[in-house]
Amino acid sequence: MKMSKILVVDDEEKVCWAFEQFLKSEGHTALIASNAQDAIEMVTSESPELVIMDIKMPGSIDGLDAIIEMKKIDPNIYIIIMTAYGTMQTAIKAMQSGAYDYIVKPIDLDQIKIVIDKALIARKQSQELAMLRSEVMGKYQKDNLVGNNPKMQEIYKLIGTLTTNDLTVRIEGETGVGKELVAKAIHYNSPRKDKPFVAVNCAALTESLLESELFGHEKGSFTGAVIQKQGKFEVAQDGTILLDEIGDISPKLQTKLLRVLDKREFERVGSNRPLKMNARIIASTNKDLSLEVQSGNFRSDLYYRLRVMYIKIPPLRERKDDIPLLVRHFIEMANESLGKKIIGVDDDVMDVLLEYDWSGNVRELENAIKSAAVLCKGDLILPEHLPSSIKRIEHSSSVYHSLDSAIADVLMQKIQSGSTNPYDEIIDHVGSFIIKTTLDQYKQNQVKAASVLGISRTTLRKKMKE
């Protein structure tokens, strides 16, 4: 553990002396204050990483008030409260005021060492996360996009370029990769950032509803149109409109959208009066639009209008080196939304997360971490906190790892003993073992065993005789 500057605040001289000796023995620098007012001044002048403070002290300021004042000076300071009055209300008030932890006197040195180490680790990880986020976001500060992978770095550069113009953008990527985040990053870092950002899910509505949603309608233009309604193109005026899942829109709406792109104007449903459209258009899809054009599902002229600028977001399985960074980011989000103080994940958990395929991409990882955070009662997410679908992958992986190790050991023994055909010997043994175990499991029912193994009954009988 790196040497840290720790401030101890207590009006009992013996307590301060004991802490000073203990902290020095642990390699830390000890600062001592006998009242809250002096402690607040020392936070300003000495900038300690951690404060250990009694809740009851002489003077007009007690420990709870001091926490609030210290947090004003340094929002990132970590504070541990000590008290001889271990009531629930005292603990609640201390944590509500911003304390990291709370311990009851008399102090057990083994206990306080654990609490101090945890606090310093949490502070260090919080600083590292802030630093990593700053580096990743770079000068463009791209909303909640997180990733250091070279493919993501190229996307950041593209976003930076696109914030300086109003070109139409097409974003492609699998479900859950963060297409809307990229669109928002372009909008909120552009001169249009103070104007509306409007997202429309084109796959969620029928053709008629989507037409009304995009272009609006006049009163009486169809059954149920009892009032005039603005469409999303009007609502997004001077801002940005995201047409999400554009690959799913009908041929009719493709034609109308083509006119919007060409003429920068449109009509409400039930009206012939053209309205000017000044919103920037960003389109996103989880389909390969070039293949959709070849199959006749998407207009080629619309495809080329949307091809001015193109961003392809990689799936998470192609940038697994970003998973630790994403995990930290999602833990911080979970801590904030759930009121938790989780500092990270167990090493075994990280191994599982790195091995998992993430068909749902970043969104699936985010949901997995949030679900695990809900179940986590300590400061580390453990394997048992992971969703069952991911734990099944973990179990399967560990079983195959054990099997691989066992086969490797047997193979080396065969080779060292001078076997001339170790491959057939091992394959025959494993095959016989699988068949015997399956037959035993199903009480020698050959039909059931063959079905479970995915082989014919004839093949099973043949293998039984070998």
C-alpha positions in Angstrom: 0.0 0.0 0.0 1.4 3.4 -1.0 2.2 5.8 1.9 -0.7 8.2 2.5 -1.3 11.3 4.5 -4.0 10.6 7.1 -5.5 13.1 9.5 -6.7 11.9 12.9 -9.2 14.1 14.7 -10.0 13.3 18.4 -10.0 15.3 21.6 -8.5 12.4 23.6 -4.7 12.7 23.5 -4.1 9.0 24.1 -6.3 8.0 21.1 -4.3 10.4 18.9 -1.0 9.1 20.2 -2.0 5.5 19.6 -3.2 6.3 16.0 0.0 8.2 15.3 2.2 5.3 16.3 0.0 2.8 14.4 -0.1 4.8 11.2 3.7 5.4 11.2 4.2 1.6 11.6 2.0 1.1 8.5 4.2 3.6 6.6 1.7 6.5 6.5 2.1 10.1 7.5 0.0 11.0 10.6 -1.6 14.4 11.0 -3.2 15.2 14.4 -6.0 17.6 15.3 -7.8 17.8 18.7 -11.0 19.6 17.4 -13.1 19.9 14.3 -12.1 23.5 13.5 -8.4 22.7 13.5 -9.2 19.6 11.4 -11.0 21.7 8.7 -8.1 24.1 8.5 -5.7 21.2 8.1 -7.8 19.7 5.3 -7.2 23.0 3.5 -3.5 23.4 4.2 -2.3 19.7 4.2 -4.7 18.0 1.7 -4.8 14.6 3.5 -6.1 11.6 1.5 -8.1 10.2 4.4 -9.6 11.6 7.7 -10.3 9.5 10.8 -12.5 11.6 13.1 -14.5 11.2 16.3 -18.1 12.2 16.0 -18.3 13.9 19.4 -15.8 16.7 20.1 -15.7 19.9 22.1 -16.5 23.2 20.4 -19.3 24.4 18.2 -18.6 22.0 15.4 -19.0 18.2 15.8 -17.9 15.4 13.5 -21.0 15.4 11.4 -20.8 19.2 10.7 -17.1 18.8 10.0 -17.7 16.2 7.3 -19.9 18.6 5.4 -17.3 21.4 5.6 -14.5 19.1 4.6 -16.4 17.8 1.6 -16.9 21.4 0.5 -13.1 21.9 0.5 -12.3 18.5 -1.1 -15.3 16.6 -2.5 -13.0 13.6 -3.1 -11.7 13.3 0.5 -12.5 10.0 2.3 -13.7 10.2 5.9 -14.0 7.5 8.5 -16.1 8.4 11.6 -15.4 7.0 15.1 -18.0 7.0 17.9 -18.5 5.4 21.3 -22.2 5.6 20.6 -23.0 2.8 18.2 -26.6 3.6 17.4 -28.4 3.1 14.1 -29.2 6.8 13.9 -25.6 7.8 14.4 -24.5 5.4 11.6 -27.2 6.7 9.3 -26.4 10.3 9.9 -22.6 9.7 9.4 -23.2 8.0 6.1 -25.7 10.6 4.9 -23.3 13.4 5.7 -20.7 11.8 3.4 -18.6 9.5 5.6 -17.0 6.6 3.8 -17.3 4.3 6.8 -18.1 4.3 10.5 -16.5 2.4 13.4 -17.3 2.0 17.0 -14.9 2.6 19.9 -12.9 1.0 21.5 -10.9 0.7 18.3 -9.6 -2.7 17.2 -6.3 -2.1 15.2 -6.8 -5.1 13.0 -10.3 -3.8 12.1 -9.2 -0.2 11.5 -6.3 -1.4 9.3 -8.9 -3.2 7.0 -11.1 -0.1 6.9 -8.2 2.2 6.2 -6.8 0.0 3.4 -10.3 -0.3 1.8 -10.8 3.5 1.9 -7.4 4.2 0.3 -8.0 1.6 -2.4 -11.4 3.0 -3.1 -10.0 6.5 -3.4 -7.2 5.4 -5.7 -9.6 3.5 -8.0 -11.9 6.5 -8.1 -8.9 8.7 -9.1 -7.8 6.2 -11.8 -11.3 6.0 -13.2 -11.5 9.8 -13.5 -8.1 9.9 -15.2 -8.9 7.0 -17.6 -12.2 8.7 -18.5 -10.5 12.0 -19.1 -7.9 10.3 -21.4 -10.5 8.3 -23.3 -13.0 11.2 -23.8 -10.2 13.4 -25.0 -10.8 16.9 -26.1 -14.3 16.1 -27.5 -15.8 14.9 -24.2 -18.1 12.3 -25.9 -21.0 11.9 -23.4 -20.8 8.3 -22.0 -18.7 6.6 -24.7 -16.0 4.6 -23.0 -13.2 2.7 -24.7 -9.5 2.8 -25.4 -9.5 0.3 -28.2 -7.9 1.6 -31.5 -11.2 1.1 -33.3 -13.0 3.3 -30.7 -10.2 5.9 -31.0 -10.9 6.2 -34.7 -14.6 6.7 -34.0 -13.7 9.5 -31.5 -11.7 11.2 -34.2 -14.7 10.9 -36.6 -17.0 12.3 -34.1 -14.7 15.2 -33.6 -14.7 15.9 -37.3 -18.5 15.6 -37.6 -19.1 18.1 -34.8 -17.8 20.9 -37.1 -20.2 20.3 -40.0 -23.9 19.3 -40.7 -23.3 16.3 -42.9 -25.8 13.4 -42.9 -24.3 10.5 -40.9 -25.1 6.8 -41.1 -24.1 4.7 -38.0 -24.1 0.9 -38.3 -23.5 -1.7 -35.6 -25.1 -4.6 -33.8 -27.8 -4.1 -31.2 -26.4 -2.8 -27.9 -23.1 -1.3 -29.3 -24.0 2.3 -28.5 -25.2 3.8 -31.7 -27.4 6.4 -30.0 -24.5 7.4 -27.7 -22.4 8.1 -30.8 -25.3 10.2 -32.3 -25.7 12.1 -29.0 -21.9 12.7 -28.9 -22.0 14.3 -32.3 -25.0 16.5 -31.4 -24.0 17.6 -28.0 -20.5 18.6 -29.1 -21.7 20.5 -32.1 -23.1 24.1 -32.5 -26.5 22.5 -32.4 -26.1 21.3 -28.8 -28.6 23.8 -27.4 -31.3 22.7 -29.8 -33.4 19.5 -29.5 -32.0 16.0 -30.0 -34.9 13.8 -31.1 -34.6 10.0 -31.5 -37.2 7.9 -33.4 -37.3 4.1 -33.3 -38.4 3.3 -36.9 -38.8 -0.4 -36.1 -41.2 0.1 -33.2 -44.1 1.6 -35.2 -46.4 0.5 -38.1 -46.0 2.4 -41.4 -48.9 4.7 -40.8 -48.0 5.5 -37.2 -44.4 6.1 -38.2 -45.4 8.4 -41.0 -47.5 10.5 -38.6 -44.7 10.4 -36.0 -42.1 11.7 -38.5 -44.0 14.2 -40.5 -47.0 15.1 -38.3 -50.6 15.4 -39.4 -53.4 17.8 -39.9 -56.6 17.7 -37.9 -59.1 15.3 -39.6 -56.5 13.8 -42.0 -57.4 10.3 -40.8 -59.7 8.6 -38.2 -58.5 9.6 -34.8 -56.7 12.8 -35.9 -58.7 15.1 -33.7 -56.0 17.8 -33.5 -53.1 19.0 -35.6 -49.8 17.3 -34.5 -46.2 18.3 -35.2 -43.9 15.6 -36.5 -40.4 14.8 -35.2 -38.9 16.7 -38.1 -40.6 19.9 -36.9 -39.8 19.2 -33.2 -36.1 18.7 -34.1 -35.9 21.9 -36.1 -32.4 23.4 -35.9 -31.3 20.4 -33.8 -30.6 16.7 -34.7 -33.0 13.9 -35.5 -31.8 10.3 -35.1 -33.7 7.8 -37.3 -32.9 4.6 -35.4 -33.2 1.2 -37.2 -33.7 3.0 -40.6 -33.2 -0.3 -42.4 -36.8 -1.3 -41.2 -38.8 1.5 -42.9 -41.2 0.7 -45.7 -40.6 1.6 -49.4 -43.3 4.3 -49.1 -41.5 6.1 -46.3 -38.1 5.6 -47.9 -39.5 7.6 -50.8 -40.7 10.4 -48.5 -37.4 10.4 -46.6 -35.5 10.7 -49.8 -37.3 13.9 -50.6 -36.6 15.3 -47.1 -32.9 14.7 -47.8 -33.0 16.1 -51.3 -35.3 19.1 -50.8 -34.9 19.7 -47.1 -38.7 20.0 -46.9 -41.8 17.8 -46.1 -45.6 17.9 -45.7 -47.7 16.9 -42.8 -50.0 13.9 -43.4 -53.2 15.5 -44.9 -51.5 18.7 -46.1 -49.9 19.9 -49.4 -48.1 22.8 -47.8 -44.4 22.2 -47.7 -42.5 22.9 -44.5 -38.8 23.6 -44.3 -36.6 21.1 -42.4 -33.4 22.3 -40.9 -32.5 19.4 -38.6 -29.4 17.4 -39.0 -30.2 13.8 -39.9 -28.4 10.9 -38.4 -29.5 7.4 -39.3 -28.6 4.2 -37.5 -29.2 0.5 -38.2 -28.2 -2.9 -37.0 -28.4 -4.2 -40.6 -25.9 -4.1 -43.4 -27.7 -1.6 -45.7 -25.5 -2.5 -48.7 -26.9 -6.1 -48.5 -30.5 -4.7 -48.0 -30.0 -2.7 -51.3 -28.8 -5.9 -53.1 -31.9 -7.8 -51.9 -34.2 -5.0 -53.0 -35.4 -4.1 -49.5 -33.8 -0.7 -49.4 -33.7 2.0 -52.1 -30.2 2.5 -53.6 -30.7 6.2 -54.1 -31.6 6.7 -50.4 -28.6 4.4 -49.5 -26.2 6.7 -51.3 -27.8 9.9 -49.7 -27.1 8.3 -46.3 -23.6 7.3 -47.2 -22.1 10.8 -46.9 -20.4 10.0 -43.6 -20.3 6.4 -42.2 -19.4 5.1 -38.8 -19.2 1.4 -38.1 -19.2 0.6 -34.3 -17.4 -2.7 -33.5 -19.1 -5.3 -31.3 -17.8 -5.8 -27.8 -16.3 -9.2 -28.7 -13.9 -7.3 -31.0 -12.7 -4.9 -28.3 -12.5 -7.0 -25.2 -9.6 -5.0 -24.0 -12.1 -2.3 -23.2 -14.1 -4.5 -20.8 -12.1 -3.6 -17.6 -12.6 0.1 -18.4 -16.3 -0.4 -19.1 -16.8 -2.4 -15.9 -15.3 0.4 -13.9 -17.6 2.9 -15.6 -20.7 0.8 -15.1 -19.8 0.2 -11.4 -19.5 3.9 -10.9 -22.9 4.4 -12.5 -24.4 1.6 -10.3 -22.9 3.1 -7.2 -24.5 6.4 -8.0 -27.9 5.0 -8.9 -28.1 2.4 -6.2 -26.2 4.1 -3.4 -23.5 1.5 -3.3 -19.8 1.7 -2.6 -18.5 -1.1 -4.8 -14.8 -0.6 -5.7 -14.4 -3.3 -8.3 -14.9 -7.0 -9.3 -13.2 -10.1 -8.1 -10.4 -11.4 -10.4 -12.4 -14.5 -11.2 -15.3 -12.3 -12.3 -13.1 -10.3 -14.6 -11.9 -13.6 -16.2 -15.5 -14.6 -16.8 -16.4 -11.2 -18.3 -13.4 -11.3 -20.6 -14.2 -14.8 -21.8 -17.9 -14.3 -22.4 -19.0 -13.6 -26.0 -21.4 -10.6 -25.2 -24.0 -11.1 -28.0 -25.9 -8.2 -26.5 -22.7 -6.0 -26.6 -22.1 -3.1 -24.2 -25.8 -2.9 -23.2 -25.6 -6.6 -22.0 -22.5 -5.9 -20.0 -24.0 -2.8 -18.5 -27.1 -4.8 -17.4 -25.0 -7.6 -16.1 -22.9 -5.2 -13.9 -26.0 -3.4 -12.6 -27.7 -6.7 -11.8 -24.6 -7.9 -10.0 -24.4 -4.6 -8.1 -27.9 -5.0 -6.8 -26.9 -8.4 -5.3 -23.5 -7.3 -4.1 -23.5 -6.6 -0.3 -19.8 -5.9 0.0 -17.3 -3.8 -1.9 -16.4 -6.4 -4.6 -18.6 -8.1 -7.1 -18.1 -11.9 -6.8 -18.9 -14.7 -9.3 -22.2 -15.6 -7.4 -23.5 -12.1 -8.1 -23.3 -12.5 -11.9 -26.5 -13.3 -14.0 -27.1 -17.1 -14.4 -26.5 -17.0 -18.2 -23.0 -15.7 -17.6 -22.3 -18.1 -14.7 -23.2 -21.0 -16.9 -20.5 -19.9 -19.3 -18.1 -19.7 -16.3 -19.0 -23.2 -15.2 -18.7 -24.7 -18.7 -15.3 -23.0 -19.2 -13.9 -24.2 -15.9 -15.1 -27.8 -16.7 -13.4 -27.8 -20.1 -10.3 -26.3 -18.6 -10.1 -29.2 -16.1 -10.7 -31.7 -18.9 -8.0 -30.2 -21.1 -5.5 -30.4 -18.2 -6.4 -34.0 -17.5 -6.0 -35.0 -21.1 -2.7 -33.2 -21.4 -1.4 -35.1 -18.3 -2.4 -38.5 -19.7 -1.0 -37.6 -23.1 2.4 -36.8 -21.6 2.4 -40.0 -19.6 1.6 -42.1 -22.7 4.4 -40.4 -24.6 6.9 -40.8 -21.8 6.0 -44.5 -21.4 6.8 -45.1 -25.0 3.2 -45.6 -26.4 3.2 -45.9 -30.2 -0.4 -44.8 -30.6 -1.4 -42.4 -27.8 -4.1 -40.6 -29.8 -6.2 -43.8 -30.5 -5.7 -45.0 -26.9 -6.9 -41.8 -25.3 -9.8 -41.4 -27.8 -11.0 -45.0 -27.2 -10.8 -44.6 -23.4 -12.7 -41.3 -23.4 -15.3 -42.6 -25.8 -15.9 -45.8 -23.7 -16.1 -43.7 -20.5 -18.7 -41.3 -22.1 -20.9 -44.3 -23.2 -20.6 -46.2 -19.9 -21.4 -43.0 -17.9 -24.5 -42.2 -20.0 -25.8 -45.7 -19.9 -25.4 -45.8 -16.1 -27.2 -42.4 -15.9 -30.2 -43.7 -17.9 -30.3 -47.2 -16.3 -28.9 -49.0 -19.5 -31.7 -47.6 -21.7 -29.8 -47.6 -25.0 -32.5 -45.6 -26.9 -32.4 -42.8 -24.4 -28.6 -42.8 -24.1 -28.1 -42.7 -27.9 -30.6 -39.8 -28.1 -28.8 -37.8 -25.4 -25.4 -38.4 -27.0 -26.7 -37.4 -30.4 -25.8 -40.7 -32.1 -27.8 -43.6 -33.5 -28.6 -46.7 -31.5 -26.6 -48.7 -34.1 -23.5 -46.5 -33.5 -24.0 -46.9 -29.7 -24.1 -50.6 -29.9 -21.0 -50.7 -32.1 -19.1 -48.5 -29.6 -20.2 -50.7 -26.8 -18.5 -53.7 -28.4 -15.2 -51.9 -29.1 
